[in-house]
Amino acid sequence: MSRADIEQATRTIRGTIVRTPLLSYPAATDRSIFLKPENLQPRGSFKIRCATNAVSRLTEEQLSNGVYTASTGNFALGVTEAARLRGAEVRVYVTETAARSKIEALHALGARVIQITYERWWAILCGETPTGEQGTFLHPCACRDVVVGDATIGQEILEDLPDVEVIPYPSAEEDSSRAFLSHA
């Protein structure tokens, strides 16, 4: 992933996502802290960024058999919305315990929702193709174009606050107090 990839993704998703503001955090005492409220995005999550970027990168051939994902929430909503704009069918594999509100929202957007056991859902995330599935799989976090879409948040921060010193970004593997991206 390069800076050019992130800049291209930022241009690609413009008009679909909300460019969220940087808000000063007034309780900070020893330094300036800004917050970027991604809950202002459509569907209330930054996941619209990564889903829109990933779907935009698919060819017409990849879209021809539809797309599918294994997600119990916000990524599935983003994929459904983005794929609908491109005229592709969407199938979402969710766990039996997925929130009813998410399932209803997916249906309202036109996704075909397939409820499966957690074990089957996890197997899809680990690379197993569901029986009979012929669409293009979009992984909610292990896909280059998804990660590039996520990085558009940092791109906007750098555009709005070019002299930023640190952008904290916790990862699953690291303690959030140690996971930083620095801007030099």
GROMACS elastic network, one bead per residue, 0.5 to 0.9 nm:
[ bonds ]
;  ai    aj funct       b0    kb
    1     4     6  0.82055   500
    1     5     6  0.61932   500
    1     6     6  0.75507   500
    1   144     6  0.75732   500
    1   145     6  0.89263   500
    1   147     6  0.85705   500
    1   148     6  0.68896   500
    2     5     6  0.51225   500
    2     6     6  0.65578   500
    2     7     6  0.87315   500
    2   148     6  0.87064   500
    3     6     6  0.51254   500
    3     7     6  0.61478   500
    3     8     6  0.85776   500
    3   155     6  0.85962   500
    4     7     6  0.50163   500
    4     8     6  0.60652   500
    4     9     6  0.85454   500
    5     8     6  0.51318   500
    5     9     6  0.61902   500
    5    10     6  0.86350   500
    5   148     6  0.69146   500
    6     9     6  0.50095   500
    6    10     6  0.61287   500
    6    11     6  0.87174   500
    6   148     6  0.56499   500
    6   149     6  0.71246   500
    6   150     6  0.88650   500
    6   151     6  0.63608   500
    6   152     6  0.59663   500
    6   155     6  0.70633   500
    7    10     6  0.50339   500
    7    11     6  0.64332   500
    7    12     6  0.86783   500
    7   152     6  0.74269   500
    7   155     6  0.71425   500
    8    11     6  0.51697   500
    8    12     6  0.61324   500
    8    13     6  0.87989   500
    9    13     6  0.61559   500
    9    14     6  0.84274   500
    9    49     6  0.88529   500
    9    50     6  0.89931   500
    9    53     6  0.60948   500
    9   145     6  0.85378   500
    9   148     6  0.68471   500
    9   149     6  0.60550   500
    9   151     6  0.86754   500
    9   152     6  0.68361   500
   10    13     6  0.55570   500
   10    14     6  0.61450   500
   10    49     6  0.88050   500
   10    53     6  0.85132   500
   10   149     6  0.75382   500
   10   151     6  0.87469   500
   10   152     6  0.55333   500
   10   153     6  0.86591   500
   10   155     6  0.75253   500
   10   156     6  0.81573   500
   11    14     6  0.52658   500
   11    15     6  0.86943   500
   12    15     6  0.82753   500
   12    16     6  0.85820   500
   12    52     6  0.83505   500
   12    53     6  0.68141   500
   12    56     6  0.75480   500
   13    16     6  0.54581   500
   13    17     6  0.61675   500
   13    49     6  0.67210   500
   13    50     6  0.88853   500
   13    52     6  0.63430   500
   13    53     6  0.62292   500
   13    56     6  0.83913   500
   13   149     6  0.82305   500
   13   152     6  0.89493   500
   14    17     6  0.60090   500
   14    18     6  0.77797   500
   14    19     6  0.78547   500
   15    18     6  0.73434   500
   15    19     6  0.87546   500
   16    42     6  0.86568   500
   16    48     6  0.84473   500
   16    49     6  0.83519   500
   16    52     6  0.77963   500
   16    82     6  0.87006   500
   17    20     6  0.86905   500
   17    41     6  0.63248   500
   17    42     6  0.69477   500
   17    46     6  0.87975   500
   17    48     6  0.69541   500
   17    49     6  0.65421   500
   17    52     6  0.85083   500
   18    38     6  0.85008   500
   18    40     6  0.71976   500
   18    41     6  0.55192   500
   18    42     6  0.74293   500
   19    38     6  0.88439   500
   19    40     6  0.89761   500
   19    41     6  0.82136   500
   19   153     6  0.88822   500
   19   156     6  0.77698   500
   20    36     6  0.63016   500
   20    37     6  0.62843   500
   20    38     6  0.63604   500
   20    39     6  0.88556   500
   20    40     6  0.68750   500
   20    41     6  0.75724   500
   20   153     6  0.87539   500
   20   156     6  0.84629   500
   21    35     6  0.81629   500
   21    36     6  0.59439   500
   21    37     6  0.70834   500
   21    38     6  0.88532   500
   21   156     6  0.89186   500
   21   157     6  0.88060   500
   21   160     6  0.84409   500
   22    34     6  0.57659   500
   22    35     6  0.54821   500
   22    37     6  0.75077   500
   22   157     6  0.74042   500
   22   160     6  0.75381   500
   22   161     6  0.84765   500
   23    33     6  0.83784   500
   23    34     6  0.51686   500
   23    35     6  0.50750   500
   23    36     6  0.63600   500
   23    37     6  0.79108   500
   24    28     6  0.88274   500
   24    32     6  0.73182   500
   24    33     6  0.60246   500
   24    35     6  0.64301   500
   25    28     6  0.60593   500
   25    32     6  0.73867   500
   25    33     6  0.53948   500
   25    34     6  0.53968   500
   25    35     6  0.65689   500
   26    29     6  0.79849   500
   26    32     6  0.83019   500
   26    33     6  0.78899   500
   26    34     6  0.88116   500
   27    33     6  0.86670   500
   28    31     6  0.61456   500
   28    32     6  0.63117   500
   28    33     6  0.62320   500
   29    32     6  0.76974   500
   36    39     6  0.88010   500
   36   153     6  0.83580   500
   36   157     6  0.81415   500
   37    40     6  0.60795   500
   37    41     6  0.83583   500
   38    41     6  0.56229   500
   38    44     6  0.69935   500
   38    45     6  0.58076   500
   38    46     6  0.53512   500
   38   153     6  0.87015   500
   39    42     6  0.80814   500
   39    43     6  0.79475   500
   39    45     6  0.50345   500
   39    46     6  0.70043   500
   40    43     6  0.81106   500
   40    44     6  0.55602   500
   40    45     6  0.72433   500
   40    46     6  0.85786   500
   41    45     6  0.55547   500
   41    46     6  0.63519   500
   41    47     6  0.86610   500
   41    48     6  0.72915   500
   41    49     6  0.86987   500
   42    45     6  0.68897   500
   42    46     6  0.84974   500
   42    48     6  0.70545   500
   42    78     6  0.85468   500
   43    46     6  0.87140   500
   43    47     6  0.87486   500
   43    48     6  0.76657   500
   43    74     6  0.71967   500
   43    77     6  0.73661   500
   43    78     6  0.78261   500
   44    47     6  0.86342   500
   44    48     6  0.86856   500
   44    74     6  0.80897   500
   45    48     6  0.64881   500
   45    49     6  0.85481   500
   45    74     6  0.64475   500
   45    75     6  0.84864   500
   45    78     6  0.87808   500
   46    49     6  0.56677   500
   46    50     6  0.74699   500
   46    74     6  0.83495   500
   46    75     6  0.87676   500
   46   150     6  0.73741   500
   46   153     6  0.83136   500
   47    50     6  0.53958   500
   47    51     6  0.61187   500
   47    52     6  0.83978   500
   47    74     6  0.59504   500
   47    75     6  0.51640   500
   47    76     6  0.86156   500
   47    77     6  0.83340   500
   47    78     6  0.61701   500
   47    79     6  0.87360   500
   47   140     6  0.86484   500
   47   146     6  0.87224   500
   47   149     6  0.85137   500
   47   150     6  0.74525   500
   48    51     6  0.51973   500
   48    52     6  0.58182   500
   48    53     6  0.84116   500
   48    74     6  0.75476   500
   48    75     6  0.67926   500
   48    77     6  0.76097   500
   48    79     6  0.74226   500
   48    81     6  0.82800   500
   48    82     6  0.80610   500
   48   149     6  0.86746   500
   49    52     6  0.53778   500
   49    53     6  0.62403   500
   49    54     6  0.86587   500
   49    78     6  0.77222   500
   49   146     6  0.80837   500
   49   149     6  0.52904   500
   49   150     6  0.61639   500
   49   151     6  0.89011   500
   49   152     6  0.75287   500
   49   153     6  0.84669   500
   50    53     6  0.51787   500
   50    54     6  0.60599   500
   50    55     6  0.85742   500
   50    75     6  0.79791   500
   50    78     6  0.79460   500
   50    79     6  0.86478   500
   50   140     6  0.84026   500
   50   141     6  0.88852   500
   50   145     6  0.70087   500
   50   147     6  0.65878   500
   50   148     6  0.70000   500
   50   150     6  0.51646   500
   50   151     6  0.83992   500
   50   152     6  0.85287   500
   51    54     6  0.51496   500
   51    55     6  0.60792   500
   51    56     6  0.84260   500
   51    75     6  0.63746   500
   51    76     6  0.80689   500
   51    77     6  0.85492   500
   51    78     6  0.51752   500
   51    80     6  0.85058   500
   51    81     6  0.85988   500
   51    82     6  0.67827   500
   51    83     6  0.88287   500
   51   138     6  0.83227   500
   51   140     6  0.79701   500
   51   145     6  0.83759   500
   51   146     6  0.62467   500
   51   149     6  0.73017   500
   51   150     6  0.89363   500
   52    55     6  0.53090   500
   52    56     6  0.60108   500
   52    57     6  0.87331   500
   52    78     6  0.66291   500
   52    79     6  0.66443   500
   52    81     6  0.80240   500
   52    82     6  0.51685   500
   52    83     6  0.80094   500
   52   146     6  0.84425   500
   52   149     6  0.75458   500
   53    56     6  0.51222   500
   53    57     6  0.64459   500
   53    82     6  0.85135   500
   53   145     6  0.62608   500
   53   146     6  0.66326   500
   53   148     6  0.76428   500
   53   149     6  0.53113   500
   53   150     6  0.88143   500
   54    57     6  0.53705   500
   54    58     6  0.69464   500
   54    79     6  0.82692   500
   54    82     6  0.88560   500
   54   138     6  0.75180   500
   54   143     6  0.81179   500
   54   144     6  0.81875   500
   54   146     6  0.53984   500
   54   147     6  0.88138   500
   54   148     6  0.84589   500
   54   149     6  0.71937   500
   55    58     6  0.54126   500
   55    59     6  0.87868   500
   55    63     6  0.86247   500
   55    67     6  0.86903   500
   55    79     6  0.69272   500
   55    82     6  0.62415   500
   55    83     6  0.62080   500
   55    86     6  0.82386   500
   55   138     6  0.81885   500
   55   145     6  0.84942   500
   55   146     6  0.89812   500
   56    59     6  0.81384   500
   56    82     6  0.76994   500
   56    83     6  0.83161   500
   56    86     6  0.81462   500
   57   145     6  0.74069   500
   58    61     6  0.80111   500
   58    62     6  0.58469   500
   58    63     6  0.66001   500
   58   136     6  0.86888   500
   59    62     6  0.50940   500
   59    63     6  0.63148   500
   59    64     6  0.86332   500
   60    63     6  0.50060   500
   60    64     6  0.60023   500
   60    86     6  0.88544   500
   61    64     6  0.50770   500
   61    65     6  0.77531   500
   62    65     6  0.68083   500
   62    66     6  0.74096   500
   62    67     6  0.78852   500
   62   135     6  0.73590   500
   62   136     6  0.59567   500
   63    67     6  0.63336   500
   63    83     6  0.82003   500
   63    86     6  0.81840   500
   63    87     6  0.82170   500
   63    88     6  0.56937   500
   63    89     6  0.79250   500
   63   135     6  0.73666   500
   63   136     6  0.69347   500
   64    67     6  0.84597   500
   64    88     6  0.68167   500
   64    89     6  0.83438   500
   64   135     6  0.77611   500
   64   136     6  0.88779   500
   65    88     6  0.77015   500
   65    89     6  0.74377   500
   65   133     6  0.89582   500
   65   134     6  0.61354   500
   65   136     6  0.72162   500
   66    83     6  0.82758   500
   66    87     6  0.88544   500
   66    88     6  0.51211   500
   66    90     6  0.56453   500
   66    91     6  0.75520   500
   66   134     6  0.77954   500
   66   136     6  0.64399   500
   66   137     6  0.89793   500
   67    79     6  0.83775   500
   67    80     6  0.87680   500
   67    83     6  0.75646   500
   67    88     6  0.69813   500
   67    89     6  0.63239   500
   67    90     6  0.50506   500
   67    91     6  0.63732   500
   67    92     6  0.85555   500
   67   134     6  0.84533   500
   67   137     6  0.58361   500
   67   138     6  0.70726   500
   68    76     6  0.86821   500
   68    79     6  0.83947   500
   68    80     6  0.89558   500
   68    89     6  0.84075   500
   68    90     6  0.55560   500
   68    92     6  0.55325   500
   68    93     6  0.74762   500
   68   133     6  0.84241   500
   68   134     6  0.89833   500
   68   135     6  0.61416   500
   68   136     6  0.61121   500
   68   137     6  0.50124   500
   68   138     6  0.62470   500
   68   139     6  0.87056   500
   69    75     6  0.84778   500
   69    76     6  0.66624   500
   69    79     6  0.79583   500
   69    90     6  0.81516   500
   69    91     6  0.67248   500
   69    92     6  0.51779   500
   69    93     6  0.61766   500
   69    94     6  0.86663   500
   69   124     6  0.84031   500
   69   125     6  0.84299   500
   69   136     6  0.84678   500
   69   137     6  0.56533   500
   69   138     6  0.52184   500
   69   139     6  0.61027   500
   69   140     6  0.72681   500
   70    75     6  0.88754   500
   70    76     6  0.74480   500
   70    91     6  0.87618   500
   70    92     6  0.58739   500
   70    94     6  0.60151   500
   70    95     6  0.85599   500
   70   121     6  0.63524   500
   70   122     6  0.80998   500
   70   124     6  0.66414   500
   70   125     6  0.64213   500
   70   137     6  0.85111   500
   70   138     6  0.80339   500
   70   139     6  0.70493   500
   70   140     6  0.73791   500
   71    74     6  0.76229   500
   71    75     6  0.62853   500
   71    76     6  0.54145   500
   71    77     6  0.88229   500
   71    92     6  0.68142   500
   71    93     6  0.64441   500
   71    94     6  0.57359   500
   71    95     6  0.81370   500
   71    98     6  0.89347   500
   71   121     6  0.83619   500
   71   125     6  0.88202   500
   71   139     6  0.84281   500
   71   140     6  0.68630   500
   72    75     6  0.78096   500
   72    76     6  0.68043   500
   72    92     6  0.82914   500
   72    93     6  0.76802   500
   72    94     6  0.50689   500
   72    95     6  0.66220   500
   72    97     6  0.86127   500
   72    98     6  0.54804   500
   72    99     6  0.74303   500
   72   102     6  0.73023   500
   72   103     6  0.81181   500
   73    76     6  0.55317   500
   73    77     6  0.64018   500
   73    78     6  0.89087   500
   73    94     6  0.83519   500
   73    98     6  0.76616   500
   73    99     6  0.78052   500
   73   102     6  0.57451   500
   73   103     6  0.80189   500
   73   106     6  0.86939   500
   74    77     6  0.50439   500
   74    78     6  0.62401   500
   74    79     6  0.86676   500
   74   102     6  0.78969   500
   75    78     6  0.50445   500
   75    79     6  0.61336   500
   75    80     6  0.85162   500
   75   140     6  0.61471   500
   76    79     6  0.50990   500
   76    80     6  0.60407   500
   76    81     6  0.85339   500
   76    91     6  0.89747   500
   76    92     6  0.65080   500
   76    93     6  0.88319   500
   76   102     6  0.88504   500
   76   106     6  0.74942   500
   76   111     6  0.88572   500
   76   140     6  0.80779   500
   77    80     6  0.51510   500
   77    81     6  0.61643   500
   77    82     6  0.86025   500
   77   102     6  0.78664   500
   77   105     6  0.74804   500
   77   106     6  0.60240   500
   77   109     6  0.79036   500
   77   111     6  0.86688   500
   78    81     6  0.51839   500
   78    82     6  0.60709   500
   78    83     6  0.84176   500
   79    82     6  0.51584   500
   79    83     6  0.58241   500
   79    84     6  0.82495   500
   79    90     6  0.77599   500
   79   138     6  0.81596   500
   80    83     6  0.52614   500
   80    84     6  0.59217   500
   80    85     6  0.86529   500
   80    88     6  0.87804   500
   80    89     6  0.81761   500
   80    90     6  0.59439   500
   80    91     6  0.82881   500
   80    92     6  0.83864   500
   80   106     6  0.71688   500
   80   109     6  0.66685   500
   80   110     6  0.73451   500
   80   111     6  0.61258   500
   81    84     6  0.52398   500
   81    85     6  0.65285   500
   81   106     6  0.89330   500
   81   109     6  0.67026   500
   81   110     6  0.86249   500
   81   111     6  0.89241   500
   82    85     6  0.52927   500
   82    86     6  0.67456   500
   82    87     6  0.89716   500
   82    88     6  0.88897   500
   83    86     6  0.50386   500
   83    87     6  0.62126   500
   83    88     6  0.51831   500
   83    89     6  0.69659   500
   83    90     6  0.68979   500
   84    88     6  0.56258   500
   84    89     6  0.69339   500
   84    90     6  0.77586   500
   84   109     6  0.79714   500
   84   110     6  0.77598   500
   84   111     6  0.87324   500
   85    88     6  0.77132   500
   89   110     6  0.80844   500
   89   111     6  0.71109   500
   89   112     6  0.80931   500
   89   135     6  0.88383   500
   90   110     6  0.75954   500
   90   111     6  0.50390   500
   90   112     6  0.61701   500
   90   113     6  0.85070   500
   90   135     6  0.85438   500
   91   111     6  0.57069   500
   91   113     6  0.59023   500
   91   114     6  0.71511   500
   91   135     6  0.84812   500
   92   106     6  0.82617   500
   92   111     6  0.67040   500
   92   112     6  0.61839   500
   92   114     6  0.60256   500
   92   115     6  0.83638   500
   93   112     6  0.86094   500
   93   113     6  0.61055   500
   93   115     6  0.59307   500
   93   116     6  0.67868   500
   93   121     6  0.66727   500
   93   124     6  0.85498   500
   94    97     6  0.79900   500
   94    98     6  0.62155   500
   94   103     6  0.83664   500
   94   113     6  0.70105   500
   94   114     6  0.61311   500
   94   116     6  0.61527   500
   94   117     6  0.81711   500
   94   118     6  0.81452   500
   94   121     6  0.66599   500
   95    98     6  0.53351   500
   95   114     6  0.83878   500
   95   115     6  0.54840   500
   95   116     6  0.51592   500
   95   117     6  0.54958   500
   95   118     6  0.52144   500
   95   119     6  0.86615   500
   95   120     6  0.83984   500
   95   121     6  0.62466   500
   95   122     6  0.89574   500
   96    99     6  0.88366   500
   96   115     6  0.53416   500
   96   116     6  0.56294   500
   96   117     6  0.57955   500
   96   118     6  0.70391   500
   97   100     6  0.83802   500
   97   115     6  0.85872   500
   97   117     6  0.85285   500
   97   118     6  0.82406   500
   98   101     6  0.85732   500
   98   102     6  0.72365   500
   98   103     6  0.71815   500
   98   115     6  0.82935   500
   99   102     6  0.53643   500
   99   103     6  0.64974   500
   99   104     6  0.87861   500
  100   103     6  0.50691   500
  100   104     6  0.61119   500
  100   105     6  0.85582   500
  101   104     6  0.51666   500
  101   105     6  0.61577   500
  101   106     6  0.86361   500
  102   105     6  0.50579   500
  102   106     6  0.61349   500
  102   107     6  0.86374   500
  103   106     6  0.50794   500
  103   107     6  0.62332   500
  103   108     6  0.85958   500
  103   113     6  0.70601   500
  104   107     6  0.51027   500
  104   108     6  0.61139   500
  104   109     6  0.86832   500
  105   109     6  0.62790   500
  105   110     6  0.87552   500
  105   111     6  0.89084   500
  106   109     6  0.51601   500
  106   110     6  0.64072   500
  106   111     6  0.53665   500
  106   112     6  0.76938   500
  106   113     6  0.71839   500
  107   110     6  0.50600   500
  107   111     6  0.52469   500
  107   112     6  0.66420   500
  107   113     6  0.69848   500
  108   111     6  0.75442   500
  115   121     6  0.87204   500
  116   119     6  0.81325   500
  116   120     6  0.62810   500
  116   121     6  0.63318   500
  117   120     6  0.53346   500
  117   121     6  0.61877   500
  117   122     6  0.85830   500
  118   122     6  0.59998   500
  118   123     6  0.85081   500
  119   122     6  0.51525   500
  119   123     6  0.61848   500
  119   124     6  0.88270   500
  120   124     6  0.64417   500
  120   125     6  0.88640   500
  120   128     6  0.86588   500
  120   130     6  0.84369   500
  121   124     6  0.52747   500
  121   125     6  0.65880   500
  121   126     6  0.88237   500
  122   125     6  0.50392   500
  122   126     6  0.62385   500
  122   127     6  0.88400   500
  122   128     6  0.88099   500
  123   127     6  0.64050   500
  123   128     6  0.54495   500
  123   129     6  0.83076   500
  123   130     6  0.88810   500
  124   127     6  0.51705   500
  124   129     6  0.60051   500
  124   130     6  0.68742   500
  125   128     6  0.71610   500
  125   139     6  0.68130   500
  125   140     6  0.84286   500
  125   142     6  0.88626   500
  129   132     6  0.82133   500
  129   133     6  0.65594   500
  129   134     6  0.84857   500
  129   137     6  0.84717   500
  130   133     6  0.53976   500
  130   134     6  0.87248   500
  131   134     6  0.88415   500
  133   136     6  0.87334   500
  134   137     6  0.88787   500
  138   141     6  0.87151   500
  138   142     6  0.86559   500
  138   143     6  0.71107   500
  138   146     6  0.83507   500
  139   142     6  0.56098   500
  139   143     6  0.57325   500
  139   146     6  0.78782   500
  140   143     6  0.71255   500
  140   146     6  0.69733   500
  141   144     6  0.82989   500
  141   146     6  0.63156   500
  141   147     6  0.67487   500
  142   145     6  0.89806   500
  142   146     6  0.74381   500
  142   147     6  0.75864   500
  143   146     6  0.52518   500
  143   147     6  0.64066   500
  143   148     6  0.87660   500
  144   147     6  0.52086   500
  144   148     6  0.62035   500
  144   149     6  0.86315   500
  145   149     6  0.61016   500
  145   150     6  0.86248   500
  146   149     6  0.50826   500
  146   150     6  0.63204   500
  146   151     6  0.87592   500
  147   150     6  0.50141   500
  147   151     6  0.62816   500
  148   151     6  0.50255   500
  148   152     6  0.68233   500
  149   152     6  0.55034   500
  149   153     6  0.80576   500
  150   153     6  0.61531   500
  150   154     6  0.80864   500
  151   154     6  0.53647   500
  151   155     6  0.65164   500
  151   156     6  0.89239   500
  152   156     6  0.62033   500
  152   157     6  0.85705   500
  153   156     6  0.53112   500
  153   157     6  0.63829   500
  153   158     6  0.88288   500
  154   158     6  0.61964   500
  154   159     6  0.86015   500
  154   167     6  0.75627   500
  155   158     6  0.51683   500
  155   159     6  0.62552   500
  155   160     6  0.87024   500
  156   160     6  0.60812   500
  156   161     6  0.83204   500
  157   160     6  0.51654   500
  157   161     6  0.57023   500
  157   162     6  0.74833   500
  157   164     6  0.79744   500
  157   167     6  0.84376   500
  158   161     6  0.51634   500
  158   163     6  0.75534   500
  158   164     6  0.69124   500
  158   183     6  0.82529   500
  159   162     6  0.56734   500
  161   164     6  0.56110   500
  162   165     6  0.88741   500
  162   183     6  0.85651   500
  163   183     6  0.77350   500
  163   184     6  0.83524   500
  164   167     6  0.74560   500
  164   182     6  0.82337   500
  164   183     6  0.64949   500
  164   184     6  0.85820   500
  165   181     6  0.88934   500
  165   182     6  0.60827   500
  165   183     6  0.56303   500
  165   184     6  0.73080   500
  166   180     6  0.65540   500
  166   181     6  0.60892   500
  166   183     6  0.63054   500
  167   180     6  0.59551   500
  167   181     6  0.53702   500
  167   182     6  0.62883   500
  167   183     6  0.78230   500
  168   176     6  0.74382   500
  168   177     6  0.77698   500
  168   178     6  0.83158   500
  168   179     6  0.62874   500
  168   181     6  0.63496   500
  168   182     6  0.84438   500
  169   176     6  0.68350   500
  169   177     6  0.88457   500
  169   178     6  0.89497   500
  169   179     6  0.58058   500
  169   180     6  0.56774   500
  169   181     6  0.69472   500
  170   173     6  0.83969   500
  170   174     6  0.66876   500
  170   175     6  0.66998   500
  170   177     6  0.74336   500
  170   178     6  0.78016   500
  170   179     6  0.52498   500
  170   180     6  0.73820   500
  171   174     6  0.53995   500
  171   175     6  0.73024   500
  171   176     6  0.66840   500
  171   179     6  0.66706   500
  172   175     6  0.78373   500
  172   176     6  0.85402   500
  174   177     6  0.82135   500
  174   178     6  0.67775   500
  174   179     6  0.61929   500
  175   178     6  0.55945   500
  175   179     6  0.65247   500
  176   179     6  0.52354   500
  176   180     6  0.80207   500
  177   180     6  0.78231   500
